[in-house]
Amino acid sequence: MRLHRLDLTAFGPFGGSQTVDFDELSAAGLFLLHGPTGAGKTSVLDGVCYALYGAVPGARQSGQGLTLRSDHAAAATRTSVTLELTVAGRRLEITRQPPWERPKKRGTGSTLDKAQSWLREYDGTAGSWKDLSRSHQEIGEEITQLLGMSREQFCQVVLLPQGDFARFLRADAEARGKLLGRLFDTHRFAEVEKRLAERRRTAEAQVREGDAALLADAHRMQQAAGDAMELPELAPGEPGLAEAVLRAAAVARATAREQLTIAHCRLAAAESRQAAAERDLADVRELDRLQRRFAQARERAALLEERADGYHQAQARMERARKAEAVAPALELREAAEAEHRRAAAAEARARGLLPETFAEAGAAGLASAARRSAEELGGLDSARRAEQRLGQLVAERADLEHEERSDEDVLQEAETWLAGWEESRAGLQQDVESAQEAATRAEQLAVQREPARKRLAAARQRDEFARDTDDAQRQVIEATERALKARAEWLEVKEQRLNGIAAELAAQLTEGAPCAVCGATEHPAPARKDAGHVDRETEERALAASQRADEERAEAERRLAFVQRALAAAQGEAGDTSTEELAVQVEELEREYTQARGLASALHTATEQLRQAERERERRLTAQREAAVRTASRGARRDALDRERTALEAELAEARGEAGSVAVRAAQLERQAALLTDAADTARVAEDTAQRLKDADARLADAAFRAGFDTPGAAAAALLDDAAHRDLQHRLDAWQAEEAAVRAVLAETDIAEAARQPDADVTGAERAAADAAGRVREAASARDAAARRCAELDRLSARAAGGLRRLAPLREEYDRVARLSALAAGTSADNERKMRLESYVLAARLEQVAAAATVRLQRMSSGRYTLVHSDDRSGRGRSGLGLHVVDAWTGRERDTSTLSGGETFFASLALALGLADVVTDEAGGVRLDTLFIDEGFGSLDDQTLDEVLDVLDALRERDRSVGIVSHVADLRRRIHAQLEVVKGRSGSVLRQRGGG
């Protein structure tokens, strides 16, 4: 990379336009960029970095580029940076303009213009510039690709800003590796590592997957075989796993077949013993049933004998109750009269307690007379007022009844309509549930069949594809063989022609006075001449190269044919002889049936839930129907009673109301006065009447008890039974008689009497024997079925495991080969003693070259004291390869670069950077760094060391390279003639260039 020209406008401290002619400065090889502190020396380097990458180094980059604009620039001047350079043999011009907040063309205020970029290339043929791109992203990608460095790496290797010389020197191995990898384009070696690792992981995953499948089959065999099989203690991927699994499977299959034969014999014997036990159990149960009936009859007879006295007492009690029933009417009349008299006396006492003392001794007639006098004014209004209130209540109650009646009619009608279709709905829902259950079972069966069918179809398709590839590969082998034979024949023919004319070729090299290479003579009187058809060395080499290429193509075609043939054999082993079309039809039919069954089975939950909801809805509607019917029946009687009462009240109110607007208004004034007197008179008359009725009832009760045969009315009352007691007593008498008849009938049966004479039946023992026999049959059948399933499952799994092993063999060989290469390239192999990755190994060689190139200059700068050496020792637990040490000739010891002093670190880092630039330039495919900038650090050197450093830098012109030193050290202005001075002023800084070539 060589810089030619840099144009800065309104950039940093430069308010106007400034131009740097790097071609003129570089002609001297070494030039100085100096100026006062803050004048803008570093801003020149910032301009170079911004033009290349659209950003400035390090912490000076902020915002979106707005801070790059000079505060001294005119408002109408836009910030712009243009850099012309040559990189990778191409002369380019890059122009960048950061975002610009400019005044609006109309009105006041400002507007923000977006950042812009241009990339142009000089066309030497046409003698003009041509546009390449205006895209920020495209320009950035193009420049980064050409330079091979990011912005940070460019600043570290080319600009080395503000005392950061030691960053690369003191960087760790990882940081050095990243930078060197970009500079020397070693990503292809990292890509090789990555590809090998990916191939290893892929092959390992395939092998582990195959071993895992084999081990999974082995576990299934072990589960099927039980204790008859022991699995090897090996993990997937370990050697010997397959052979151990196959041996264990063979032993398990032989053991399973022996167990199946034994299970058949045991089942036949158990079934015979079960039949005999079932017959014995039936006989014992019948005997036990007859004996239990006899014992129960004897117990019932004894119980009847014990309860005979109670039966006779109950008969006597029933007879007395029948006699007392004749006295019951009189007794009930007397109790009613007594209760009525008590209530009347209590009411009279309460009514008299509310009267004034003047009426305390008045009789019923006196109270009635007083009440009539009070009622003369009240009249019949009291009754009419109550009737009017009651009438309003009747109207409301009648309306409520009608509303309830309409609601119940709706409920009954809806329930009848819904229940009429219940059976049909229920049958339909039940059918849906059964259909969904059948579909679910069918879907499970089809799911088991789908995956094997799919695998066979995929294998068949691969088989057909590999068959076509085999034909193509065979044809290509034949064609490549023919081409190779033809090319070899042509080469041999060309070689023969050249040998025939070799004398003319040797004569063309003769020089007058020089000895001949064949005969040694210095005179050449008649040298051979080339004829028109002469064949030279280049023609022969081209024919030879063509023959070799044809042989390589033939070998490649043969390798591809062998690979395709192996793949075809594997696919044929898995797919069989069935055609792909037939397998595709089978898979399609399975998928169609499976999809249909899954669709039908998905409705199972919905259908079941709908059936439950329908049943709950039926119960709810039946309950509502019954409740509505009950309410309708009771409502009719209530409605009739309300209608009758309403009619009577309306007639009464019509008579009592007369001309008044309301009975309540007139009755309110007289109600209280008449109420007390009337109540007291009424209660007094009632008390007198009830006393007389009680006396009459006593006389009638005494007469009725005497005629029924009881000494006193109390005795007759004690003999009476209520309805419940009467029914209970009669039920006991009837039950005793029925039980007596039943016991006599049982004891008279002949077979029961015969069974009673035999010993007690042992039902428990017989049932236990029958259950044991049935259990042995079930166990034997289960054992026989389990043994049969075990044999079939072991055979199936063994066949599948053997097929898997045949398919896995080529993959295992591939994995072993790739794993060894990957471990070696990754530095994890035991063969890699340094534990160095492939990319680190390549970079270590490059770093060794850099250290050697840097040492040439470092020894001059340090007067022969220091030498930089590359170290591939491991650091701690890390890997080796990218270490840097310095050898001190004064002490003869090798030490770390971090122990150098400030000045030593500067010129060591400078020597390393220059050596790095030399190696990068010499590296084929690397980036040539023709322009370097060194920013500060010279102030830490003494005069002698400074002279030596400048001599080294000045020697760079021999390699057509220029170095720019950025410093304000005064002594450098005397030593370096080519200078770029930055002069600062109130209107901004300006550049002055002088002393160039």
Buried (B, 14 or more C-beta within 10 A) or exposed (E): BBBBBBBBBBBBBBBBBBEBBBBBBBBBBBBBBBBEEEBBBBBBBBBBBBBBBBBBBBEBBEEEBBEBBBEBBEEEBBBBBBBBBBBEEEBBBBBBBBBBEEEEEEEEEEEEEEBBBBBBBBEEEEEEBEEBBEEBEEBBEBBBEBBBBBBBBBBBBBBBBBBBBBBBBBBEBEBBBBBBBBBBBBEEBBEBBBEBBEBBBBBBEBBBBBBBBBBEBBBBBBEBBEEBBEBBEBEBBEEEBBEBBBEBBEEBBEBBEEBBEEBEEBBEEBBEBBEEBBEBBEEBEEBBEBBBBBEEBBEBBEEBEEBEEEBEEBEEBBEBBEBBBBBBEBBBBBEEBBEBBEBBBEBBEEBBEEBEEEBEEBEBEBBBEBBEEBBEEBBBBBBBBBBBEBBEEBEEBBEEBEEBBEEBEEBBEBBEEBBEEBEEBBEBBBEBBEBBBBBBEBBEEBEEBBEEBBEBBBBBBBBBBBBEBBEBBBEBBEEBBEBBBEBBEBBEEBBEBBEEBBBBBBBEEBEEEEEBEEEEEEEBEEEBEBEEEBBEEEBBEEBBEBBBEBBEBBEEBBEBBEBBBEBBEBBBEBBEEEEBEEBBEBBEEBBEBBEBBBEBBEBBEEBBEBBEEBEEBBEEBEEBBEEBEEBBEEBEEEBEEBEEBBEEBEEBBEEBBEEEEEBBEBBEEBBEBBBBBBBBBBBBBBBEBBBEBBEEBBEBBEEBBBEBBBEEBEBBBEBBBEEEEBEEBBEBBEEBEEBBEEBEEBBEBEEBEEBBEEEEBEBEEBBEBBEEBBEBBEBBBEBBEBBBEBBEBBBBBBEBBBEBBEBBEEBBEBBEEBBBBBBBBBBEBEEBEBBBBBBBBBBBBBBBBBBBBBBBBBBBBBEEBBBBBBBBEBEEEEBBBBBBBBBBEEEEEEEEBEEBEEBBBBBBBBBBBBBBBBBBBEBEEBBBBBBBBBBBBBBBBEEEBBBBBBEBBBBBBEBEBBBBBBBBBEBBBEBBBBBBBBEBEEEBBBBEBEBBB
